[in-house]
Amino acid sequence: MPDGPSRGELVFRLAFSLGGLALVAAVVAVRGVANSAALVEVIGIAGVFFGATALWSAWRLWTHR
């Protein structure tokens, strides 16, 4: 039994994360970053989550070809 998620699941995670990053970027492009701490916090947390998941999934796909 392989250790960790399957290749198909990693591809799904990468695609979902890149889509999430695109949506966060679209929100920032449309609304801009307001002076509201809540908006900055939500965009920051979403960006870190989707970015880290995308990097981790891409790394696992690259190293386990």
SULLIN-V58183 format. One record per pair of residues at least 12 apart in sequence whose ideal C-beta (glycine too) atoms are under 7 Angstrom apart, sorted by the first residue. I is the first residue (numbers start at 1). J is the second residue. Records with the same first field share a line. If there is no record, write none. Layout:
I = J, J
This chain:
7 = 61
10 = 57, 60, 61
11 = 61
13 = 53, 57
14 = 54, 57, 58, 61
17 = 50, 53, 54, 57
18 = 54
20 = 46, 50
21 = 50, 51, 54
24 = 43, 46, 47, 50
28 = 43
